[in-house]
Amino acid sequence: MTEGFDMYGGMTRALLGREGAWAFVRDFAACWERPLAPGDGWDEGEIDAAERRLGVRLPAALREAYGLFGRRDDLTRNHDNLLPPKELCCTSMTTAACSCTRSRTRDAPTGASS
């Protein structure tokens, strides 16, 4: 997996800003399974619809992640799955924040709690 992938250099650039972070994700994806491609992310309309339903604007970095690789479960399912925009829900809301969490039943083993 790591042939041609500069983990240290990529992480160093990723810490400088989102463009570096997205470059790291692109490089990682290409070495992990396959390069990112059109269709790997959710389209703006689906993200916008989730925001309207929730009544909040998602953070810019989350919107970008959804658009770039949100449908790539090989990149988003390691610990907790990245929910599709239509499954996002707010569990607590203030004027400043909305806490979005994973589904309690999604992929949970029998008897597991989340």
N, CA, C and O atoms as CSV, one atom per row, in Angstrom:
chain,resi,resn,atom,element,x,y,z
A,1,MET,N,N,0.807,-1.206,0.000
A,1,MET,CA,C,0.000,0.000,0.000
A,1,MET,C,C,0.839,1.254,0.000
A,1,MET,O,O,0.432,2.254,-0.591
A,2,THR,N,N,1.998,1.243,0.640
A,2,THR,CA,C,2.745,2.479,0.834
A,2,THR,C,C,3.715,2.797,-0.288
A,2,THR,O,O,4.342,3.856,-0.260
A,3,GLU,N,N,3.866,1.924,-1.274
A,3,GLU,CA,C,4.793,2.202,-2.360
A,3,GLU,C,C,4.381,3.469,-3.096
A,3,GLU,O,O,3.288,3.540,-3.659
A,4,GLY,N,N,5.255,4.464,-3.090
A,4,GLY,CA,C,4.968,5.731,-3.743
A,4,GLY,C,C,4.121,6.681,-2.909
A,4,GLY,O,O,3.817,7.787,-3.357
A,5,PHE,N,N,3.741,6.280,-1.725
A,5,PHE,CA,C,2.916,7.128,-0.858
A,5,PHE,C,C,3.785,7.665,0.261
A,5,PHE,O,O,4.340,6.899,1.049
A,6,ASP,N,N,3.903,8.981,0.333
A,6,ASP,CA,C,4.728,9.645,1.341
A,6,ASP,C,C,3.843,10.039,2.521
A,6,ASP,O,O,3.314,11.149,2.562
A,7,MET,N,N,3.685,9.131,3.476
A,7,MET,CA,C,2.824,9.371,4.638
A,7,MET,C,C,3.291,10.603,5.422
A,7,MET,O,O,2.484,11.478,5.736
A,8,TYR,N,N,4.560,10.671,5.731
A,8,TYR,CA,C,5.083,11.780,6.540
A,8,TYR,C,C,4.894,13.120,5.821
A,8,TYR,O,O,4.376,14.073,6.403
A,9,GLY,N,N,5.311,13.186,4.571
A,9,GLY,CA,C,5.171,14.428,3.811
A,9,GLY,C,C,3.716,14.820,3.626
A,9,GLY,O,O,3.362,15.994,3.733
A,10,GLY,N,N,2.876,13.834,3.348
A,10,GLY,CA,C,1.450,14.108,3.168
A,10,GLY,C,C,0.800,14.622,4.436
A,10,GLY,O,O,0.010,15.565,4.395
A,11,MET,N,N,1.128,14.008,5.561
A,11,MET,CA,C,0.569,14.468,6.841
A,11,MET,C,C,1.070,15.861,7.189
A,11,MET,O,O,0.318,16.682,7.715
A,12,THR,N,N,2.330,16.128,6.900
A,12,THR,CA,C,2.889,17.457,7.171
A,12,THR,C,C,2.127,18.512,6.376
A,12,THR,O,O,1.761,19.551,6.927
A,13,ARG,N,N,1.882,18.263,5.094
A,13,ARG,CA,C,1.126,19.213,4.270
A,13,ARG,C,C,-0.340,19.290,4.716
A,13,ARG,O,O,-0.953,20.356,4.662
A,14,ALA,N,N,-0.893,18.163,5.154
A,14,ALA,CA,C,-2.294,18.137,5.592
A,14,ALA,C,C,-2.511,19.042,6.796
A,14,ALA,O,O,-3.592,19.607,6.959
A,15,LEU,N,N,-1.505,19.185,7.633
A,15,LEU,CA,C,-1.637,20.024,8.823
A,15,LEU,C,C,-1.655,21.511,8.491
A,15,LEU,O,O,-2.016,22.327,9.339
A,16,LEU,N,N,-1.275,21.869,7.288
A,16,LEU,CA,C,-1.213,23.278,6.895
A,16,LEU,C,C,-2.555,23.832,6.435
A,16,LEU,O,O,-2.726,25.048,6.353
A,17,GLY,N,N,-3.503,22.961,6.137
A,17,GLY,CA,C,-4.809,23.442,5.705
A,17,GLY,C,C,-5.585,22.375,4.971
A,17,GLY,O,O,-5.083,21.282,4.707
A,18,ARG,N,N,-6.826,22.715,4.644
A,18,ARG,CA,C,-7.703,21.722,4.026
A,18,ARG,C,C,-7.227,21.274,2.657
A,18,ARG,O,O,-7.379,20.101,2.314
A,19,GLU,N,N,-6.657,22.170,1.866
A,19,GLU,CA,C,-6.176,21.738,0.546
A,19,GLU,C,C,-5.121,20.649,0.695
A,19,GLU,O,O,-5.122,19.673,-0.054
A,20,GLY,N,N,-4.219,20.816,1.662
A,20,GLY,CA,C,-3.219,19.782,1.932
A,20,GLY,C,C,-3.857,18.505,2.447
A,20,GLY,O,O,-3.422,17.405,2.109
A,21,ALA,N,N,-4.897,18.655,3.270
A,21,ALA,CA,C,-5.597,17.487,3.807
A,21,ALA,C,C,-6.279,16.715,2.681
A,21,ALA,O,O,-6.216,15.487,2.644
A,22,TRP,N,N,-6.938,17.436,1.755
A,22,TRP,CA,C,-7.618,16.757,0.653
A,22,TRP,C,C,-6.609,16.121,-0.295
A,22,TRP,O,O,-6.889,15.065,-0.862
A,23,ALA,N,N,-5.434,16.741,-0.483
A,23,ALA,CA,C,-4.379,16.126,-1.293
A,23,ALA,C,C,-3.917,14.821,-0.638
A,23,ALA,O,O,-3.681,13.823,-1.320
A,24,PHE,N,N,-3.791,14.841,0.699
A,24,PHE,CA,C,-3.411,13.630,1.429
A,24,PHE,C,C,-4.461,12.528,1.214
A,24,PHE,O,O,-4.112,11.378,0.951
A,25,VAL,N,N,-5.738,12.888,1.327
A,25,VAL,CA,C,-6.810,11.898,1.136
A,25,VAL,C,C,-6.759,11.326,-0.277
A,25,VAL,O,O,-6.897,10.117,-0.463
A,26,ARG,N,N,-6.560,12.187,-1.272
A,26,ARG,CA,C,-6.471,11.703,-2.662
A,26,ARG,C,C,-5.314,10.719,-2.829
A,26,ARG,O,O,-5.474,9.652,-3.421
A,27,ASP,N,N,-4.143,11.091,-2.298
A,27,ASP,CA,C,-2.965,10.224,-2.417
A,27,ASP,C,C,-3.172,8.915,-1.658
A,27,ASP,O,O,-2.834,7.842,-2.156
A,28,PHE,N,N,-3.731,9.011,-0.450
A,28,PHE,CA,C,-3.991,7.809,0.347
A,28,PHE,C,C,-4.960,6.875,-0.369
A,28,PHE,O,O,-4.724,5.670,-0.459
A,29,ALA,N,N,-6.053,7.444,-0.878
A,29,ALA,CA,C,-7.060,6.623,-1.568
A,29,ALA,C,C,-6.449,5.891,-2.755
A,29,ALA,O,O,-6.741,4.718,-2.988
A,30,ALA,N,N,-5.605,6.584,-3.500
A,30,ALA,CA,C,-4.981,5.976,-4.672
A,30,ALA,C,C,-4.104,4.790,-4.281
A,30,ALA,O,O,-4.031,3.803,-5.014
A,31,CYS,N,N,-3.443,4.882,-3.135
A,31,CYS,CA,C,-2.582,3.785,-2.677
A,31,CYS,C,C,-3.356,2.722,-1.912
A,31,CYS,O,O,-2.957,1.557,-1.895
A,32,TRP,N,N,-4.435,3.102,-1.294
A,32,TRP,CA,C,-5.206,2.172,-0.466
A,32,TRP,C,C,-5.972,1.176,-1.319
A,32,TRP,O,O,-5.803,-0.035,-1.183
A,33,GLU,N,N,-6.824,1.703,-2.208
A,33,GLU,CA,C,-7.643,0.823,-3.030
A,33,GLU,C,C,-7.684,1.291,-4.477
A,33,GLU,O,O,-7.298,0.554,-5.384
A,34,ARG,N,N,-8.148,2.509,-4.691
A,34,ARG,CA,C,-8.218,3.077,-6.039
A,34,ARG,C,C,-8.304,4.593,-5.912
A,34,ARG,O,O,-8.779,5.102,-4.896
A,35,PRO,N,N,-7.851,5.319,-6.930
A,35,PRO,CA,C,-7.911,6.790,-6.859
A,35,PRO,C,C,-9.351,7.288,-6.719
A,35,PRO,O,O,-10.294,6.630,-7.157
A,36,LEU,N,N,-9.501,8.450,-6.106
A,36,LEU,CA,C,-10.813,9.086,-6.050
A,36,LEU,C,C,-11.270,9.396,-7.466
A,36,LEU,O,O,-10.464,9.716,-8.339
A,37,ALA,N,N,-12.563,9.298,-7.676
A,37,ALA,CA,C,-13.127,9.510,-9.009
A,37,ALA,C,C,-14.471,10.221,-8.877
A,37,ALA,O,O,-15.076,10.223,-7.805
A,38,PRO,N,N,-14.936,10.823,-9.969
A,38,PRO,CA,C,-16.279,11.402,-9.936
A,38,PRO,C,C,-17.279,10.329,-9.484
A,38,PRO,O,O,-17.196,9.172,-9.898
A,39,GLY,N,N,-18.201,10.726,-8.651
A,39,GLY,CA,C,-19.180,9.777,-8.123
A,39,GLY,C,C,-18.795,9.207,-6.763
A,39,GLY,O,O,-19.611,8.549,-6.119
A,40,ASP,N,N,-17.556,9.452,-6.315
A,40,ASP,CA,C,-17.138,8.974,-4.996
A,40,ASP,C,C,-17.710,9.831,-3.867
A,40,ASP,O,O,-17.730,9.419,-2.707
A,41,GLY,N,N,-18.167,11.008,-4.220
A,41,GLY,CA,C,-18.747,11.901,-3.218
A,41,GLY,C,C,-20.220,12.137,-3.488
A,41,GLY,O,O,-20.740,11.795,-4.550
A,42,TRP,N,N,-20.879,12.728,-2.504
A,42,TRP,CA,C,-22.291,13.098,-2.644
A,42,TRP,C,C,-22.362,14.405,-3.413
A,42,TRP,O,O,-21.476,15.250,-3.285
A,43,ASP,N,N,-23.420,14.582,-4.218
A,43,ASP,CA,C,-23.533,15.850,-4.938
A,43,ASP,C,C,-24.089,16.929,-4.017
A,43,ASP,O,O,-24.703,16.642,-2.989
A,44,GLU,N,N,-23.858,18.166,-4.410
A,44,GLU,CA,C,-24.247,19.321,-3.585
A,44,GLU,C,C,-25.726,19.312,-3.240
A,44,GLU,O,O,-26.108,19.704,-2.137
A,45,GLY,N,N,-26.569,18.866,-4.176
A,45,GLY,CA,C,-28.008,18.843,-3.933
A,45,GLY,C,C,-28.376,17.947,-2.764
A,45,GLY,O,O,-29.260,18.285,-1.977
A,46,GLU,N,N,-27.703,16.798,-2.643
A,46,GLU,CA,C,-27.984,15.880,-1.535
A,46,GLU,C,C,-27.505,16.452,-0.204
A,46,GLU,O,O,-28.151,16.272,0.828
A,47,ILE,N,N,-26.380,17.135,-0.238
A,47,ILE,CA,C,-25.854,17.770,0.983
A,47,ILE,C,C,-26.750,18.939,1.377
A,47,ILE,O,O,-27.079,19.111,2.551
A,48,ASP,N,N,-27.142,19.738,0.391
A,48,ASP,CA,C,-28.048,20.871,0.657
A,48,ASP,C,C,-29.374,20.392,1.236
A,48,ASP,O,O,-29.906,21.013,2.156
A,49,ALA,N,N,-29.913,19.296,0.708
A,49,ALA,CA,C,-31.187,18.765,1.204
A,49,ALA,C,C,-31.064,18.343,2.665
A,49,ALA,O,O,-31.980,18.573,3.456
A,50,ALA,N,N,-29.945,17.731,3.028
A,50,ALA,CA,C,-29.738,17.338,4.427
A,50,ALA,C,C,-29.668,18.574,5.325
A,50,ALA,O,O,-30.219,18.579,6.426
A,51,GLU,N,N,-29.001,19.598,4.862
A,51,GLU,CA,C,-28.916,20.833,5.656
A,51,GLU,C,C,-30.290,21.479,5.839
A,51,GLU,O,O,-30.615,21.956,6.926
A,52,ARG,N,N,-31.082,21.492,4.788
A,52,ARG,CA,C,-32.434,22.057,4.914
A,52,ARG,C,C,-33.261,21.247,5.906
A,52,ARG,O,O,-33.970,21.809,6.741
A,53,ARG,N,N,-33.164,19.922,5.808
A,53,ARG,CA,C,-33.921,19.053,6.716
A,53,ARG,C,C,-33.477,19.262,8.163
A,53,ARG,O,O,-34.311,19.295,9.069
A,54,LEU,N,N,-32.174,19.404,8.384
A,54,LEU,CA,C,-31.636,19.589,9.739
A,54,LEU,C,C,-31.821,21.010,10.256
A,54,LEU,O,O,-31.870,21.238,11.465
A,55,GLY,N,N,-31.924,21.962,9.334
A,55,GLY,CA,C,-32.033,23.362,9.735
A,55,GLY,C,C,-30.699,23.974,10.141
A,55,GLY,O,O,-30.669,24.994,10.829
A,56,VAL,N,N,-29.601,23.364,9.723
A,56,VAL,CA,C,-28.260,23.885,10.019
A,56,VAL,C,C,-27.374,23.731,8.792
A,56,VAL,O,O,-27.634,22.901,7.921
A,57,ARG,N,N,-26.340,24.530,8.740
A,57,ARG,CA,C,-25.322,24.401,7.695
A,57,ARG,C,C,-24.205,23.529,8.245
A,57,ARG,O,O,-23.703,23.780,9.340
A,58,LEU,N,N,-23.815,22.511,7.497
A,58,LEU,CA,C,-22.703,21.659,7.912
A,58,LEU,C,C,-21.401,22.455,7.823
A,58,LEU,O,O,-21.290,23.365,7.001
A,59,PRO,N,N,-20.428,22.128,8.648
A,59,PRO,CA,C,-19.129,22.799,8.555
A,59,PRO,C,C,-18.535,22.611,7.149
A,59,PRO,O,O,-18.741,21.578,6.512
A,60,ALA,N,N,-17.802,23.620,6.684
A,60,ALA,CA,C,-17.240,23.595,5.328
A,60,ALA,C,C,-16.407,22.339,5.078
A,60,ALA,O,O,-16.523,21.727,4.017
A,61,ALA,N,N,-15.580,21.950,6.030
A,61,ALA,CA,C,-14.724,20.774,5.838
A,61,ALA,C,C,-15.567,19.502,5.690
A,61,ALA,O,O,-15.219,18.627,4.897
A,62,LEU,N,N,-16.655,19.389,6.431
A,62,LEU,CA,C,-17.513,18.213,6.320
A,62,LEU,C,C,-18.216,18.186,4.964
A,62,LEU,O,O,-18.319,17.133,4.335
A,63,ARG,N,N,-18.697,19.345,4.518
A,63,ARG,CA,C,-19.315,19.432,3.183
A,63,ARG,C,C,-18.320,18.991,2.113
A,63,ARG,O,O,-18.666,18.235,1.205
A,64,GLU,N,N,-17.079,19.473,2.229
A,64,GLU,CA,C,-16.050,19.129,1.251
A,64,GLU,C,C,-15.751,17.628,1.281
A,64,GLU,O,O,-15.600,17.000,0.233
A,65,ALA,N,N,-15.667,17.064,2.476
A,65,ALA,CA,C,-15.399,15.626,2.605
A,65,ALA,C,C,-16.532,14.810,1.968
A,65,ALA,O,O,-16.281,13.866,1.219
A,66,TYR,N,N,-17.774,15.183,2.273
A,66,TYR,CA,C,-18.910,14.493,1.658
A,66,TYR,C,C,-18.820,14.569,0.133
A,66,TYR,O,O,-19.070,13.581,-0.557
A,67,GLY,N,N,-18.464,15.733,-0.384
A,67,GLY,CA,C,-18.395,15.920,-1.825
A,67,GLY,C,C,-17.234,15.200,-2.489
A,67,GLY,O,O,-17.335,14.807,-3.652
A,68,LEU,N,N,-16.138,15.021,-1.772
A,68,LEU,CA,C,-14.943,14.412,-2.337
A,68,LEU,C,C,-14.951,12.886,-2.245
A,68,LEU,O,O,-14.640,12.203,-3.221
A,69,PHE,N,N,-15.306,12.350,-1.070
A,69,PHE,CA,C,-15.200,10.894,-0.887
A,69,PHE,C,C,-16.287,10.306,0.000
A,69,PHE,O,O,-16.126,9.195,0.506
A,70,GLY,N,N,-17.379,11.014,0.201
A,70,GLY,CA,C,-18.427,10.570,1.113
A,70,GLY,C,C,-19.081,9.242,0.793
A,70,GLY,O,O,-19.639,8.606,1.686
A,71,ARG,N,N,-19.028,8.807,-0.452
A,71,ARG,CA,C,-19.620,7.516,-0.836
A,71,ARG,C,C,-18.603,6.371,-0.799
A,71,ARG,O,O,-18.965,5.218,-1.037
A,72,ARG,N,N,-17.356,6.672,-0.509
A,72,ARG,CA,C,-16.306,5.652,-0.498
A,72,ARG,C,C,-16.243,4.992,0.873
A,72,ARG,O,O,-15.483,5.430,1.736
A,73,ASP,N,N,-17.034,3.944,1.082
A,73,ASP,CA,C,-17.064,3.323,2.404
A,73,ASP,C,C,-15.738,2.668,2.772
A,73,ASP,O,O,-15.484,2.432,3.953
A,74,ASP,N,N,-14.886,2.369,1.793
A,74,ASP,CA,C,-13.561,1.840,2.141
A,74,ASP,C,C,-12.714,2.893,2.850
A,74,ASP,O,O,-11.741,2.559,3.527
A,75,LEU,N,N,-13.083,4.166,2.695
A,75,LEU,CA,C,-12.355,5.255,3.349
A,75,LEU,C,C,-13.082,5.796,4.578
A,75,LEU,O,O,-12.503,6.553,5.356
A,76,THR,N,N,-14.344,5.414,4.756
A,76,THR,CA,C,-15.145,6.056,5.807
A,76,THR,C,C,-15.767,5.088,6.803
A,76,THR,O,O,-16.612,5.505,7.594
A,77,ARG,N,N,-15.391,3.832,6.798
A,77,ARG,CA,C,-16.053,2.878,7.682
A,77,ARG,C,C,-15.127,2.223,8.707
A,77,ARG,O,O,-15.531,1.248,9.341
A,78,ASN,N,N,-13.932,2.708,8.891
A,78,ASN,CA,C,-12.970,2.025,9.755
A,78,ASN,C,C,-13.451,1.891,11.194
A,78,ASN,O,O,-13.371,0.805,11.768
A,79,HIS,N,N,-13.940,2.956,11.778
A,79,HIS,CA,C,-14.408,2.897,13.174
A,79,HIS,C,C,-15.915,3.112,13.214
A,79,HIS,O,O,-16.667,2.182,13.506
A,80,ASP,N,N,-16.346,4.293,12.930
A,80,ASP,CA,C,-17.772,4.611,12.804
A,80,ASP,C,C,-18.010,5.009,11.357
A,80,ASP,O,O,-17.224,5.761,10.780
A,81,ASN,N,N,-19.073,4.515,10.776
A,81,ASN,CA,C,-19.389,4.851,9.393
A,81,ASN,C,C,-19.745,6.325,9.266
A,81,ASN,O,O,-20.360,6.909,10.159
A,82,LEU,N,N,-19.348,6.922,8.136
A,82,LEU,CA,C,-19.811,8.254,7.796
A,82,LEU,C,C,-21.214,8.084,7.242
A,82,LEU,O,O,-21.404,7.447,6.206
A,83,LEU,N,N,-22.189,8.645,7.922
A,83,LEU,CA,C,-23.581,8.484,7.487
A,83,LEU,C,C,-23.830,9.208,6.175
A,83,LEU,O,O,-23.262,10.274,5.940
A,84,PRO,N,N,-24.663,8.648,5.323
A,84,PRO,CA,C,-25.101,9.395,4.143
A,84,PRO,C,C,-25.833,10.659,4.603
A,84,PRO,O,O,-26.437,10.661,5.676
A,85,PRO,N,N,-25.789,11.719,3.819
A,85,PRO,CA,C,-26.445,12.968,4.231
A,85,PRO,C,C,-27.902,12.784,4.664
A,85,PRO,O,O,-28.349,13.436,5.608
A,86,LYS,N,N,-28.639,11.912,3.992
A,86,LYS,CA,C,-30.055,11.732,4.329
A,86,LYS,C,C,-30.259,11.073,5.687
A,86,LYS,O,O,-31.364,11.129,6.229
A,87,GLU,N,N,-29.218,10.446,6.258
A,87,GLU,CA,C,-29.329,9.799,7.566
A,87,GLU,C,C,-28.811,10.655,8.718
A,87,GLU,O,O,-28.919,10.253,9.876
A,88,LEU,N,N,-28.255,11.821,8.424
A,88,LEU,CA,C,-27.773,12.687,9.498
A,88,LEU,C,C,-28.940,13.145,10.361
A,88,LEU,O,O,-30.034,13.408,9.860
A,89,CYS,N,N,-28.695,13.235,11.653
A,89,CYS,CA,C,-29.715,13.744,12.554
A,89,CYS,C,C,-29.021,14.565,13.635
A,89,CYS,O,O,-27.847,14.350,13.938
A,90,CYS,N,N,-29.748,15.490,14.200
A,90,CYS,CA,C,-29.223,16.313,15.283
A,90,CYS,C,C,-29.709,15.730,16.601
A,90,CYS,O,O,-30.908,15.543,16.806
A,91,THR,N,N,-28.765,15.445,17.491
A,91,THR,CA,C,-29.134,14.900,18.794
A,91,THR,C,C,-29.207,15.972,19.858
A,91,THR,O,O,-29.890,15.802,20.867
A,92,SER,N,N,-28.514,17.069,19.645
A,92,SER,CA,C,-28.625,18.216,20.544
A,92,SER,C,C,-28.337,19.451,19.721
A,92,SER,O,O,-27.504,19.426,18.815
A,93,MET,N,N,-29.016,20.511,20.031
A,93,MET,CA,C,-28.845,21.708,19.234
A,93,MET,C,C,-28.809,22.935,20.130
A,93,MET,O,O,-29.610,23.085,21.052
A,94,THR,N,N,-27.855,23.806,19.830
A,94,THR,CA,C,-27.807,25.128,20.438
A,94,THR,C,C,-27.768,26.102,19.278
A,94,THR,O,O,-27.803,25.691,18.118
A,95,THR,N,N,-27.696,27.370,19.575
A,95,THR,CA,C,-27.619,28.338,18.490
A,95,THR,C,C,-26.282,28.239,17.775
A,95,THR,O,O,-26.153,28.703,16.642
A,96,ALA,N,N,-25.288,27.642,18.416
A,96,ALA,CA,C,-23.958,27.581,17.818
A,96,ALA,C,C,-23.605,26.223,17.220
A,96,ALA,O,O,-22.713,26.146,16.375
A,97,ALA,N,N,-24.276,25.157,17.630
A,97,ALA,CA,C,-23.817,23.850,17.180
A,97,ALA,C,C,-24.943,22.833,17.116
A,97,ALA,O,O,-25.958,22.949,17.802
A,98,CYS,N,N,-24.739,21.867,16.300
A,98,CYS,CA,C,-25.632,20.719,16.201
A,98,CYS,C,C,-24.744,19.498,16.276
A,98,CYS,O,O,-23.806,19.367,15.490
A,99,SER,N,N,-25.017,18.618,17.188
A,99,SER,CA,C,-24.225,17.403,17.333
A,99,SER,C,C,-24.829,16.312,16.467
A,99,SER,O,O,-25.929,15.837,16.747
A,100,CYS,N,N,-24.127,15.914,15.427
A,100,CYS,CA,C,-24.601,14.859,14.538
A,100,CYS,C,C,-23.891,13.561,14.905
A,100,CYS,O,O,-22.667,13.524,15.036
A,101,THR,N,N,-24.662,12.516,15.067
A,101,THR,CA,C,-24.080,11.244,15.482
A,101,THR,C,C,-24.499,10.132,14.552
A,101,THR,O,O,-25.390,10.298,13.719
A,102,ARG,N,N,-23.849,9.002,14.701
A,102,ARG,CA,C,-24.185,7.838,13.896
A,102,ARG,C,C,-25.475,7.217,14.413
A,102,ARG,O,O,-25.909,7.487,15.533
A,103,SER,N,N,-26.055,6.410,13.605
A,103,SER,CA,C,-27.263,5.695,13.989
A,103,SER,C,C,-26.942,4.662,15.053
A,103,SER,O,O,-25.912,3.992,14.975
A,104,ARG,N,N,-27.798,4.526,16.031
A,104,ARG,CA,C,-27.568,3.544,17.096
A,104,ARG,C,C,-27.635,2.114,16.584
A,104,ARG,O,O,-26.972,1.231,17.129
A,105,THR,N,N,-28.417,1.875,15.556
A,105,THR,CA,C,-28.603,0.489,15.100
A,105,THR,C,C,-27.747,0.159,13.886
A,105,THR,O,O,-27.623,-1.015,13.539
A,106,ARG,N,N,-27.173,1.113,13.251
A,106,ARG,CA,C,-26.411,0.870,12.026
A,106,ARG,C,C,-25.162,0.046,12.310
A,106,ARG,O,O,-24.260,0.503,13.013
A,107,ASP,N,N,-25.109,-1.136,11.780
A,107,ASP,CA,C,-23.945,-2.017,11.865
A,107,ASP,C,C,-23.529,-2.358,13.285
A,107,ASP,O,O,-22.392,-2.779,13.496
A,108,ALA,N,N,-24.398,-2.195,14.258
A,108,ALA,CA,C,-24.037,-2.523,15.635
A,108,ALA,C,C,-24.230,-4.023,15.862
A,108,ALA,O,O,-25.273,-4.578,15.516
A,109,PRO,N,N,-23.222,-4.677,16.443
A,109,PRO,CA,C,-23.403,-6.096,16.755
A,109,PRO,C,C,-24.498,-6.284,17.779
A,109,PRO,O,O,-24.782,-5.370,18.553
A,110,THR,N,N,-25.109,-7.429,17.799
A,110,THR,CA,C,-26.158,-7.723,18.752
A,110,THR,C,C,-25.633,-7.539,20.167
A,110,THR,O,O,-24.568,-8.044,20.521
A,111,GLY,N,N,-26.397,-6.810,20.965
A,111,GLY,CA,C,-26.010,-6.569,22.359
A,111,GLY,C,C,-25.050,-5.415,22.553
A,111,GLY,O,O,-24.699,-5.086,23.687
A,112,ALA,N,N,-24.611,-4.783,21.445
A,112,ALA,CA,C,-23.673,-3.665,21.566
A,112,ALA,C,C,-24.447,-2.381,21.810
A,112,ALA,O,O,-25.572,-2.220,21.339
A,113,SER,N,N,-23.846,-1.494,22.534
A,113,SER,CA,C,-24.456,-0.177,22.739
A,113,SER,C,C,-23.575,0.855,22.067
A,113,SER,O,O,-22.382,0.637,21.860
A,114,SER,N,N,-24.189,1.999,21.724
A,114,SER,CA,C,-23.398,3.036,21.083
A,114,SER,C,C,-23.401,4.306,21.879
A,114,SER,O,O,-22.778,5.288,21.477
